Amino acid sequence: MMARTLHSVPAPREDARASAPARARRRRLVPLLVAVLLGQMAVAMVTTAVQQTPTIDEPVYVATAADYLHAHRVRYNAEHPPLGKLVIAVGVAVADPRVDPSFTGDQGVAGRRLLYGTGNDPGRLMLWARLPVVVLTLLFGLVVFAFARDLAGTAAGGVALALYAFSPDVIAHGSLATLDVPMAGFLLTSVWLLWRARERPRRCLPLAGAALGAALATKMSALPAVPVLMALAVLALWPARRWRALAGAGVVAVTAVAVVWAAYLAVDPRLRWDPGAAHVPVVHGLRGPLVELLPFPPAYRDGVRMQFGLENQPWQGFLFGHLYTGSRWYYLPAALLVKTPLGLLALWAAGAVALLAVRRLRPAAPYVLLPSGVLLAAAMTGARDFGTRYVVFLPLFLAVAGGCVVALWTGPPGRARGRGRPGAGVRAGVRVGWVVWTTGLLVAWVAVSSLRTFPYYLPYANEAFGGPARTHVWLHDSNVDWGQDLGRLADRLRERYPGQRVWLVYKGSGVPSAYGIHAADPLRVPVGEVRGLLVVSDSAAAKARGRLARLLDDSRPVDEVGHSITLYRR
């Protein structure tokens, strides 16, 4: 008996010694996996940033950033708060463009003048303006990984990061000098810190408030999430410490307000603001008093009024081949079905189910699902049916949810160890294996679908809708054609159509002649005079009426550029 006991003691120690190196190897693999996933994302975004010419919104943001640096005033683009443009200004400062201090035109003209009218290299300036947003997008990937790891372990973090890093929408808009991804990332960071505040309130609550303030100081579309995050701040410490919970929510709110004020003060310490020059509309009904109650600078409140004014305009939309005026509440869900990889849709849904069905994950469900659900509902009521960029927060929040699918890999503890009825352990093992393989295959499908569209991420569509070459059939504007391929068009015309007569209908903020494109406007001459090569942006073709529609009816498509511009022969 003694011999058997002495003989049996070393075995567990040997197993422990053998498992320690294995655990160490696994720990080393985690940073490697994170580096690989973010590395491929960085390559995709930087390549896209280099190859794409300015999209419709970018010149305004870049010109505003340059104005911040040189004039230190809030003048252009007052409908958006300054923080996102201050981020862009970091890259603009490095590029150090020439600025015309005597220019007094509007923000759209200011952007084109800065890029094309003052001797600057538009490609170099745009690349530097985009790089700070690229860096932020990569850092938000670390937040996605950390949030999912906190909820369901390291494997969940890896799955969540993969879903984020291969999301075509995140890559597309994370590589542009725009505000959508920064706002979404700051908001996710705030929610993650609120989750962590359950254990470390003193450290995490002020940081959560700062992140929330950064989101509010980047885009006003974050405002609908504020009541939700205040409730989550209370929930983080409730019910054990009720008064501290209310005080914690107050800390979050005060810090967020302070960050918004700090963003405006960073632009202009004197907070100068001329509402007359910005053409601020009057807001009627309940919205008017609500705007007045916002504890933010006057420029911010007027920016909210400008946003309401934009919502009141009769915008045109295009969905599944149908052109309409106004908005459709189902536009964004329908656009997401087209623009999201099918494997990603499946894992988003499975992750949401896991958050609600797995007992240990249920406390996290309000943190992950509620903010994104409220923001989606608010966006669906908006008047501007222009693209999934308005809901780019979903790939961030639902990547975290998708990572929680790994919680389904193990069944109830007793059955997972083979306890209970005979054969239960075998059945649990089969179920675990099936879930692991299914998750792995879906992640691989997302990766392949994303890599296949490289470097054309803006016009991405999943396989069910024909891929990026068919996106223009279903959607328009920033979903497919946001003016990003003017440089590629110039290269194509030089390579395949040198010396030919070109007629151009371009939808974008770029200046064709700056890229060597010398084309005439077919809409300014009789239809019968248009002969040769007719080049039309797909968004313009989607909304074609009158003369342009007649031109397209008797033209033959012969080529396409970037899945966003079609070339026709007449």
TIDREN-300898 format. One record per residue (C-alpha): chain; x, y, z; residue number from 1. Coordinates in Angstrom, 2 decimals. Layout:
N
- kette_px_py_pz_nr
- A_X_Y_Z_NUM
...
//
This chain:
570
- kette_px_py_pz_nr
- A_0.00_0.00_0.00_1
- A_2.83_2.38_0.97_2
- A_4.77_1.53_-2.20_3
- A_1.71_2.12_-4.38_4
- A_1.11_5.45_-2.68_5
- A_4.72_6.62_-3.04_6
- A_4.75_5.51_-6.65_7
- A_1.55_7.37_-7.44_8
- A_2.53_10.73_-5.92_9
- A_5.09_11.92_-8.51_10
- A_2.74_11.43_-11.45_11
- A_0.56_14.50_-10.82_12
- A_3.69_16.56_-10.23_13
- A_5.11_15.44_-13.57_14
- A_1.76_16.31_-15.19_15
- A_1.86_19.71_-13.52_16
- A_5.43_20.27_-14.71_17
- A_4.45_19.15_-18.21_18
- A_1.37_21.38_-18.29_19
- A_3.23_24.50_-17.15_20
- A_5.27_24.80_-20.39_21
- A_2.11_24.10_-22.37_22
- A_0.31_26.92_-20.61_23
- A_3.29_29.20_-21.18_24
- A_3.27_28.36_-24.90_25
- A_-0.44_29.14_-25.08_26
- A_0.13_32.46_-23.34_27
- A_2.81_33.34_-25.89_28
- A_0.51_32.41_-28.75_29
- A_-2.15_34.91_-27.68_30
- A_-0.07_38.07_-28.38_31
- A_1.06_36.46_-31.64_32
- A_-2.54_35.86_-32.71_33
- A_-3.50_39.44_-31.81_34
- A_-0.51_40.76_-33.74_35
- A_-1.33_38.68_-36.82_36
- A_-4.99_39.70_-36.88_37
- A_-4.30_43.39_-36.35_38
- A_-1.32_43.20_-38.73_39
- A_-3.44_42.01_-41.64_40
- A_-6.03_44.64_-40.76_41
- A_-3.35_47.32_-40.78_42
- A_-2.11_46.20_-44.19_43
- A_-5.66_46.25_-45.57_44
- A_-6.42_49.72_-44.17_45
- A_-3.13_51.34_-45.14_46
- A_-3.36_49.90_-48.66_47
- A_-6.89_51.26_-48.94_48
- A_-5.81_54.64_-47.55_49
- A_-3.03_54.88_-50.12_50
- A_-5.07_53.81_-53.16_51
- A_-8.35_55.66_-52.61_52
- A_-8.87_59.27_-53.60_53
- A_-10.91_61.54_-51.28_54
- A_-14.43_60.40_-50.52_55
- A_-17.30_62.89_-50.39_56
- A_-17.03_63.84_-46.70_57
- A_-13.27_63.69_-46.19_58
- A_-12.17_67.04_-47.76_59
- A_-14.49_68.90_-45.37_60
- A_-13.03_67.16_-42.32_61
- A_-9.45_67.69_-43.51_62
- A_-10.06_71.36_-44.27_63
- A_-11.68_71.77_-40.84_64
- A_-8.69_70.11_-39.18_65
- A_-6.33_72.45_-41.03_66
- A_-8.45_75.42_-39.96_67
- A_-8.22_74.26_-36.34_68
- A_-4.44_74.18_-36.62_69
- A_-3.99_77.53_-38.31_70
- A_-6.94_79.71_-37.22_71
- A_-7.87_78.07_-33.87_72
- A_-11.60_78.57_-34.36_73
- A_-14.80_76.60_-34.79_74
- A_-15.96_77.73_-38.21_75
- A_-16.33_74.82_-40.64_76
- A_-18.34_71.64_-40.09_77
- A_-20.03_72.87_-36.93_78
- A_-22.66_70.13_-37.33_79
- A_-20.07_67.73_-35.89_80
- A_-18.10_68.27_-32.66_81
- A_-14.33_68.80_-32.98_82
- A_-12.65_65.77_-31.39_83
- A_-12.66_63.49_-34.43_84
- A_-11.25_66.31_-36.55_85
- A_-8.62_67.00_-33.90_86
- A_-7.55_63.37_-34.34_87
- A_-7.34_63.93_-38.10_88
- A_-5.44_67.16_-37.40_89
- A_-2.55_65.10_-35.98_90
- A_-1.90_63.72_-39.44_91
- A_-2.60_67.06_-41.12_92
- A_0.00_68.68_-38.88_93
- A_2.60_66.15_-40.01_94
- A_1.71_66.74_-43.68_95
- A_1.97_70.53_-43.04_96
- A_-0.10_71.62_-46.06_97
- A_-0.19_75.12_-47.51_98
- A_-3.28_76.98_-46.32_99
- A_-4.81_80.11_-47.80_100
- A_-5.63_82.30_-44.75_101
- A_-7.66_84.74_-46.86_102
- A_-10.18_82.12_-48.05_103
- A_-13.74_82.83_-46.93_104
- A_-15.84_80.27_-48.85_105
- A_-17.96_77.45_-47.47_106
- A_-16.62_74.18_-46.09_107
- A_-17.08_72.15_-49.29_108
- A_-15.12_74.63_-51.37_109
- A_-12.55_74.93_-48.57_110
- A_-11.85_71.20_-48.76_111
- A_-11.35_71.17_-52.53_112
- A_-9.20_74.30_-52.37_113
- A_-6.95_72.83_-49.70_114
- A_-6.46_69.60_-51.64_115
- A_-6.27_70.92_-55.18_116
- A_-5.98_74.71_-55.20_117
- A_-3.02_75.63_-52.99_118
- A_-0.21_73.50_-54.39_119
- A_-0.57_70.57_-51.98_120
- A_-0.15_66.91_-52.95_121
- A_-3.69_65.56_-52.36_122
- A_-2.53_61.94_-52.11_123
- A_0.09_62.68_-49.47_124
- A_-2.20_64.96_-47.48_125
- A_-5.07_62.46_-47.49_126
- A_-2.80_59.61_-46.43_127
- A_-1.50_61.53_-43.43_128
- A_-5.02_62.64_-42.51_129
- A_-6.23_59.04_-42.61_130
- A_-3.39_57.44_-40.64_131
- A_-4.51_58.65_-37.17_132
- A_-7.94_57.08_-37.77_133
- A_-6.21_53.86_-38.90_134
- A_-4.22_53.78_-35.65_135
- A_-7.36_54.42_-33.58_136
- A_-9.18_51.62_-35.41_137
- A_-6.39_49.19_-34.55_138
- A_-6.45_50.26_-30.89_139
- A_-10.20_49.67_-30.76_140
- A_-9.46_46.13_-31.89_141
- A_-7.60_45.65_-28.61_142
- A_-10.72_46.86_-26.78_143
- A_-12.84_44.31_-28.65_144
- A_-10.38_41.56_-27.69_145
- A_-10.19_42.61_-24.04_146
- A_-13.97_43.01_-23.65_147
- A_-14.73_39.55_-25.07_148
- A_-11.89_37.99_-23.05_149
- A_-13.32_39.50_-19.86_150
- A_-16.70_38.00_-20.66_151
- A_-15.84_34.48_-21.83_152
- A_-12.10_33.90_-21.82_153
- A_-9.13_34.19_-24.15_154
- A_-10.68_32.09_-26.90_155
- A_-13.66_34.45_-26.96_156
- A_-11.28_37.38_-27.30_157
- A_-9.58_35.73_-30.26_158
- A_-12.85_35.01_-32.05_159
- A_-14.14_38.54_-31.39_160
- A_-10.94_40.14_-32.65_161
- A_-11.04_38.01_-35.81_162
- A_-14.63_39.11_-36.51_163
- A_-13.63_42.73_-35.98_164
- A_-10.39_42.58_-37.96_165
- A_-12.06_41.00_-41.00_166
- A_-15.19_43.19_-40.99_167
- A_-15.30_44.91_-44.42_168
- A_-17.24_47.88_-43.03_169
- A_-14.74_48.47_-40.23_170
- A_-11.77_48.20_-42.62_171
- A_-13.47_50.47_-45.17_172
- A_-14.36_53.28_-42.80_173
- A_-11.42_52.79_-40.45_174
- A_-9.12_53.69_-43.34_175
- A_-10.83_57.04_-44.03_176
- A_-10.46_60.45_-42.41_177
- A_-14.06_60.33_-41.18_178
- A_-15.82_60.21_-37.82_179
- A_-17.92_57.02_-37.81_180
- A_-15.39_54.47_-36.53_181
- A_-13.84_56.81_-33.91_182
- A_-17.26_57.51_-32.40_183
- A_-18.18_53.82_-32.34_184
- A_-14.83_52.83_-30.84_185
- A_-14.97_55.41_-28.08_186
- A_-18.49_54.29_-27.21_187
- A_-17.48_50.61_-27.06_188
- A_-14.53_51.57_-24.86_189
- A_-16.87_53.36_-22.46_190
- A_-19.17_50.34_-22.21_191
- A_-16.23_47.98_-21.63_192
- A_-14.93_50.21_-18.83_193
- A_-18.39_50.29_-17.26_194
- A_-18.35_46.50_-17.26_195
- A_-14.95_46.50_-15.57_196
- A_-16.19_49.10_-13.07_197
- A_-18.12_46.32_-11.35_198
- A_-14.75_45.27_-9.86_199
- A_-12.70_48.49_-10.02_200
- A_-15.13_51.42_-9.82_201
- A_-12.66_54.09_-8.72_202
- A_-10.37_53.49_-11.67_203
- A_-12.86_52.59_-14.38_204
- A_-15.79_54.96_-13.86_205
- A_-13.84_58.17_-14.63_206
- A_-12.23_56.46_-17.63_207
- A_-15.64_55.32_-18.84_208
- A_-16.87_58.91_-18.57_209
- A_-13.87_60.13_-20.54_210
- A_-14.52_57.59_-23.31_211
- A_-18.20_58.52_-23.40_212
- A_-17.25_62.19_-23.61_213
- A_-14.88_61.36_-26.48_214
- A_-17.74_59.67_-28.37_215
- A_-20.03_62.67_-27.78_216
- A_-17.23_65.05_-28.82_217
- A_-16.78_63.12_-32.08_218
- A_-20.35_62.68_-33.37_219
- A_-23.68_63.81_-32.00_220
- A_-25.24_60.52_-33.07_221
- A_-23.84_59.12_-29.79_222
- A_-26.37_61.16_-27.80_223
- A_-29.14_58.48_-27.82_224
- A_-26.77_56.12_-26.01_225
- A_-26.22_58.47_-23.06_226
- A_-29.28_57.37_-21.00_227
- A_-28.33_53.73_-21.59_228
- A_-24.77_54.24_-20.41_229
- A_-25.95_56.16_-17.36_230
- A_-28.18_53.20_-16.49_231
- A_-25.26_50.82_-17.00_232
- A_-23.11_52.95_-14.73_233
- A_-25.72_52.56_-11.98_234
- A_-26.08_48.85_-12.74_235
- A_-22.34_48.33_-12.34_236
- A_-22.55_49.02_-8.59_237
- A_-26.18_48.13_-7.87_238
- A_-27.69_46.84_-5.56_239
- A_-24.90_46.30_-3.04_240
- A_-23.82_49.95_-3.06_241
- A_-26.85_51.97_-4.11_242
- A_-25.68_55.44_-3.17_243
- A_-22.25_54.76_-4.60_244
- A_-23.94_53.56_-7.78_245
- A_-25.75_56.87_-8.19_246
- A_-22.58_58.77_-7.37_247
- A_-20.67_56.66_-9.90_248
- A_-23.15_57.56_-12.62_249
- A_-22.64_61.19_-11.67_250
- A_-18.88_60.79_-12.08_251
- A_-19.38_59.33_-15.54_252
- A_-21.72_62.16_-16.57_253
- A_-19.53_64.97_-15.22_254
- A_-16.40_63.53_-16.81_255
- A_-18.15_63.13_-20.18_256
- A_-19.35_66.74_-20.12_257
- A_-15.85_67.91_-19.19_258
- A_-14.32_66.06_-22.14_259
- A_-16.76_67.68_-24.59_260
- A_-15.90_71.14_-23.24_261
- A_-12.19_70.27_-23.38_262
- A_-12.49_69.36_-27.07_263
- A_-13.91_72.79_-27.90_264
- A_-11.38_74.54_-25.68_265
- A_-8.55_72.69_-27.43_266
- A_-9.66_74.28_-30.70_267
- A_-10.32_77.77_-29.33_268
- A_-9.63_78.64_-25.66_269
- A_-11.88_81.68_-26.08_270
- A_-14.79_79.55_-27.39_271
- A_-15.60_82.01_-30.16_272
- A_-18.68_81.06_-32.14_273
- A_-20.75_82.91_-34.74_274
- A_-24.09_81.09_-35.17_275
- A_-25.20_83.50_-37.91_276
- A_-22.41_82.41_-40.26_277
- A_-23.36_78.75_-39.78_278
- A_-27.04_79.19_-40.78_279
- A_-28.39_77.43_-37.69_280
- A_-32.04_76.38_-38.17_281
- A_-34.75_76.92_-35.60_282
- A_-35.80_73.70_-33.89_283
- A_-39.50_73.43_-33.08_284
- A_-41.47_71.21_-30.73_285
- A_-40.03_69.25_-27.83_286
- A_-36.60_69.12_-29.45_287
- A_-36.02_72.83_-28.90_288
- A_-36.10_72.79_-25.06_289
- A_-34.16_69.52_-24.99_290
- A_-31.34_71.05_-27.00_291
- A_-31.23_74.01_-24.64_292
- A_-30.82_71.64_-21.68_293
- A_-27.65_70.05_-23.09_294
- A_-24.75_71.04_-20.77_295
- A_-22.39_71.67_-23.68_296
- A_-20.90_74.75_-25.38_297
- A_-23.20_76.88_-27.58_298
- A_-21.47_75.62_-30.71_299
- A_-22.37_72.04_-29.76_300
- A_-26.02_72.89_-29.19_301
- A_-26.17_74.72_-32.52_302
- A_-24.57_71.69_-34.15_303
- A_-27.40_69.54_-32.81_304
- A_-29.87_72.02_-34.32_305
- A_-28.05_71.73_-37.65_306
- A_-28.34_67.95_-37.48_307
- A_-32.09_68.26_-36.91_308
- A_-32.23_70.58_-39.91_309
- A_-30.49_67.97_-42.06_310
- A_-32.99_65.37_-40.88_311
- A_-35.84_67.56_-42.14_312
- A_-34.57_67.66_-45.71_313
- A_-36.16_65.41_-48.39_314
- A_-33.22_63.11_-49.15_315
- A_-33.30_60.52_-51.92_316
- A_-32.59_56.88_-51.14_317
- A_-31.89_53.80_-53.26_318
- A_-32.59_50.25_-52.08_319
- A_-32.79_47.04_-54.11_320
- A_-33.16_48.95_-57.36_321
- A_-35.86_51.28_-56.07_322
- A_-35.26_55.06_-55.97_323
- A_-37.38_56.93_-53.44_324
- A_-37.62_60.25_-51.62_325
- A_-37.74_60.22_-47.84_326
- A_-36.60_57.32_-45.70_327
- A_-37.41_53.65_-45.13_328
- A_-37.26_52.33_-41.57_329
- A_-36.01_48.97_-42.83_330
- A_-33.21_50.45_-44.98_331
- A_-30.33_49.84_-42.56_332
- A_-31.28_46.23_-41.68_333
- A_-31.64_45.49_-45.41_334
- A_-28.32_47.17_-46.20_335
- A_-26.62_45.19_-43.43_336
- A_-27.88_41.96_-44.97_337
- A_-26.09_42.94_-48.18_338
- A_-22.95_44.44_-46.67_339
- A_-22.13_41.95_-43.90_340
- A_-20.33_38.64_-44.53_341
- A_-22.75_35.74_-44.12_342
- A_-20.55_34.02_-41.55_343
- A_-20.43_37.24_-39.58_344
- A_-24.22_37.51_-39.56_345
- A_-24.44_33.93_-38.25_346
- A_-21.91_34.52_-35.47_347
- A_-23.50_37.84_-34.49_348
- A_-26.83_36.06_-34.04_349
- A_-25.28_33.09_-32.22_350
- A_-23.33_35.42_-29.93_351
- A_-26.46_37.37_-29.01_352
- A_-28.20_34.08_-28.22_353
- A_-25.24_32.99_-26.09_354
- A_-25.35_36.22_-24.09_355
- A_-29.01_35.64_-23.32_356
- A_-28.94_31.85_-22.89_357
- A_-25.73_31.17_-20.93_358
- A_-26.33_31.98_-17.28_359
- A_-22.88_33.36_-16.51_360
- A_-23.05_35.69_-19.52_361
- A_-26.50_37.14_-18.86_362
- A_-25.22_39.99_-16.66_363
- A_-23.20_41.20_-19.66_364
- A_-26.12_41.14_-22.12_365
- A_-27.34_44.69_-21.29_366
- A_-23.81_46.05_-21.73_367
- A_-23.27_44.52_-25.17_368
- A_-26.74_44.43_-26.70_369
- A_-28.59_47.40_-25.25_370
- A_-26.36_50.32_-26.41_371
- A_-26.07_48.95_-29.93_372
- A_-29.81_48.20_-30.06_373
- A_-30.77_51.72_-28.97_374
- A_-28.36_53.32_-31.45_375
- A_-29.66_51.08_-34.24_376
- A_-33.25_52.05_-33.46_377
- A_-32.28_55.75_-33.48_378
- A_-30.44_55.38_-36.80_379
- A_-33.40_53.56_-38.38_380
- A_-35.60_56.57_-37.70_381
- A_-33.15_58.92_-39.45_382
- A_-33.88_60.54_-42.78_383
- A_-30.53_59.86_-44.47_384
- A_-30.47_56.41_-46.08_385
- A_-26.87_56.73_-47.23_386
- A_-25.06_53.68_-45.92_387
- A_-24.14_51.21_-43.24_388
- A_-21.52_53.66_-41.95_389
- A_-24.34_55.07_-39.82_390
- A_-24.40_51.78_-37.90_391
- A_-20.69_50.92_-37.99_392
- A_-20.92_50.50_-34.20_393
- A_-22.65_47.14_-34.79_394
- A_-19.52_45.32_-36.07_395
- A_-17.76_46.44_-32.87_396
- A_-20.39_45.53_-30.30_397
- A_-21.55_42.38_-32.08_398
- A_-17.97_41.18_-32.57_399
- A_-17.81_41.03_-28.76_400
- A_-21.12_39.15_-28.77_401
- A_-19.86_36.81_-31.49_402
- A_-16.82_35.95_-29.41_403
- A_-19.13_34.78_-26.63_404
- A_-20.13_31.84_-28.83_405
- A_-17.22_30.01_-27.21_406
- A_-19.31_29.82_-24.02_407
- A_-21.35_27.20_-25.87_408
- A_-18.28_25.01_-26.32_409
- A_-18.79_23.42_-22.89_410
- A_-22.06_22.15_-21.51_411
- A_-23.15_22.14_-17.86_412
- A_-20.23_21.23_-15.60_413
- A_-21.54_17.85_-14.52_414
- A_-22.35_16.63_-18.00_415
- A_-19.16_18.03_-19.46_416
- A_-17.25_15.65_-17.18_417
- A_-19.42_12.71_-18.10_418
- A_-21.58_12.71_-14.97_419
- A_-25.28_12.01_-14.89_420
- A_-26.89_9.57_-17.27_421
- A_-24.79_7.02_-19.17_422
- A_-23.42_8.46_-22.40_423
- A_-23.95_12.05_-21.34_424
- A_-20.22_12.79_-21.49_425
- A_-19.96_11.41_-25.02_426
- A_-22.93_13.45_-26.20_427
- A_-21.51_16.58_-24.56_428
- A_-18.16_15.96_-26.25_429
- A_-19.82_15.58_-29.65_430
- A_-21.77_18.79_-29.08_431
- A_-18.63_20.68_-28.04_432
- A_-16.74_19.42_-31.07_433
- A_-19.58_20.41_-33.38_434
- A_-19.72_23.95_-31.95_435
- A_-15.92_24.36_-32.14_436
- A_-15.76_23.26_-35.76_437
- A_-18.78_25.34_-36.75_438
- A_-17.34_28.44_-35.12_439
- A_-13.98_27.88_-36.76_440
- A_-15.51_27.38_-40.19_441
- A_-17.67_30.50_-39.87_442
- A_-14.67_32.60_-38.82_443
- A_-12.70_31.21_-41.76_444
- A_-15.60_32.03_-44.09_445
- A_-15.63_35.62_-42.82_446
- A_-11.87_35.87_-43.36_447
- A_-12.01_34.48_-46.91_448
- A_-14.93_36.69_-47.86_449
- A_-13.13_39.75_-46.52_450
- A_-9.78_38.93_-48.12_451
- A_-11.40_38.29_-51.50_452
- A_-12.71_41.87_-51.66_453
- A_-9.26_43.39_-50.98_454
- A_-8.68_46.29_-51.57_455
- A_-12.26_47.25_-52.53_456
- A_-13.87_47.30_-49.08_457
- A_-16.33_50.17_-49.53_458
- A_-18.36_48.37_-52.24_459
- A_-18.30_45.01_-50.42_460
- A_-21.37_42.78_-50.68_461
- A_-21.61_39.18_-49.47_462
- A_-21.89_36.15_-51.72_463
- A_-25.67_35.92_-51.45_464
- A_-25.93_39.27_-53.25_465
- A_-23.28_38.66_-55.88_466
- A_-20.21_40.16_-54.23_467
- A_-18.80_43.69_-54.62_468
- A_-19.31_43.71_-58.40_469
- A_-23.08_43.66_-57.80_470
- A_-23.42_46.02_-54.84_471
- A_-24.47_48.91_-57.09_472
- A_-27.55_46.93_-58.12_473
- A_-28.84_46.92_-54.53_474
- A_-27.43_50.03_-52.84_475
- A_-25.77_53.37_-53.52_476
- A_-23.73_56.20_-51.95_477
- A_-21.19_55.21_-49.26_478
- A_-22.27_51.57_-49.54_479
- A_-20.60_51.33_-52.93_480
- A_-19.57_54.61_-54.55_481
- A_-18.40_57.48_-52.38_482
- A_-16.10_59.10_-54.93_483
- A_-13.13_56.96_-53.86_484
- A_-12.00_55.67_-57.26_485
- A_-11.15_58.81_-59.21_486
- A_-7.43_57.99_-59.12_487
- A_-8.05_54.42_-60.27_488
- A_-10.21_55.77_-63.10_489
- A_-7.37_58.02_-64.23_490
- A_-5.01_55.02_-64.32_491
- A_-7.54_52.94_-66.29_492
- A_-8.11_55.66_-68.89_493
- A_-4.36_56.08_-69.42_494
- A_-3.77_52.33_-69.70_495
- A_-6.71_51.18_-71.84_496
- A_-8.29_54.23_-73.47_497
- A_-5.53_56.73_-74.31_498
- A_-6.57_59.57_-76.60_499
- A_-10.27_58.70_-76.59_500
- A_-13.07_61.22_-76.07_501
- A_-14.33_60.89_-72.50_502
- A_-17.63_62.05_-71.03_503
- A_-17.83_61.96_-67.26_504
- A_-20.61_61.99_-64.65_505
- A_-18.69_61.76_-61.39_506
- A_-20.25_61.75_-57.90_507
- A_-17.63_62.81_-55.42_508
- A_-15.47_65.58_-54.00_509
- A_-12.37_64.97_-56.10_510
- A_-11.33_67.18_-59.00_511
- A_-10.92_64.99_-62.13_512
- A_-8.43_67.30_-63.85_513
- A_-6.09_67.02_-60.85_514
- A_-5.63_63.34_-61.75_515
- A_-5.18_63.94_-65.46_516
- A_-8.79_63.20_-66.43_517
- A_-9.92_65.62_-69.14_518
- A_-13.57_64.90_-69.76_519
- A_-16.69_66.76_-70.83_520
- A_-20.05_66.86_-69.08_521
- A_-22.61_64.87_-71.10_522
- A_-25.50_66.55_-69.31_523
- A_-24.64_69.95_-70.81_524
- A_-24.97_68.98_-74.47_525
- A_-27.72_67.33_-76.57_526
- A_-27.87_63.55_-76.19_527
- A_-26.98_63.02_-79.85_528
- A_-23.60_64.73_-79.41_529
- A_-22.40_62.31_-76.76_530
- A_-20.15_59.85_-78.59_531
- A_-17.20_57.84_-77.31_532
- A_-16.55_56.73_-73.74_533
- A_-19.23_57.58_-71.18_534
- A_-17.99_57.21_-67.58_535
- A_-20.63_57.27_-64.83_536
- A_-20.36_56.84_-61.07_537
- A_-22.60_53.96_-60.03_538
- A_-24.46_56.12_-57.49_539
- A_-25.28_58.60_-60.26_540
- A_-26.42_55.74_-62.48_541
- A_-28.62_54.34_-59.71_542
- A_-30.43_57.65_-59.43_543
- A_-30.41_58.43_-63.16_544
- A_-33.44_60.25_-64.49_545
- A_-34.08_62.40_-67.55_546
- A_-31.11_62.97_-69.85_547
- A_-28.70_60.69_-68.00_548
- A_-31.23_57.86_-68.07_549
- A_-31.60_58.29_-71.85_550
- A_-27.84_58.25_-72.27_551
- A_-27.50_55.03_-70.30_552
- A_-30.41_53.34_-72.09_553
- A_-28.59_53.29_-75.41_554
- A_-25.04_52.80_-74.07_555
- A_-23.14_49.54_-73.72_556
- A_-21.12_48.84_-70.53_557
- A_-17.57_47.88_-71.44_558
- A_-15.55_48.21_-68.23_559
- A_-15.69_49.06_-64.54_560
- A_-13.31_50.60_-62.00_561
- A_-13.20_49.65_-58.33_562
- A_-16.76_48.26_-58.47_563
- A_-17.95_51.88_-58.19_564
- A_-17.56_53.45_-61.64_565
- A_-18.85_51.97_-64.90_566
- A_-17.53_52.78_-68.37_567
- A_-19.98_52.70_-71.28_568
- A_-19.43_52.84_-75.03_569
- A_-21.60_55.12_-77.15_570
//
